[in-house]
């Protein structure tokens, strides 16, 4: 084994400099869904299906969020790209 070089969290590139814990991401998700982050109108726009920027995607696009469906129902996600 070789010791790893120290990791510099200030250089996160595509992650938009996001560095968090699972617990904090869960708190963020709850706050977003409860309307404590965005006004209702913006949350609805973000989560309402719109034309996808990539016609090859099998899901709808909602202003930054992908809107997909499973057997359990619809869900929101983003692949980070």
Secondary structure by P-SEA (a helix, b strand, c coil): cccccccccccccccccccccaaaaaaaaaaaaacccccaaaaaaaacccccccccccbbbcccbbbbbccccbbbbbccc
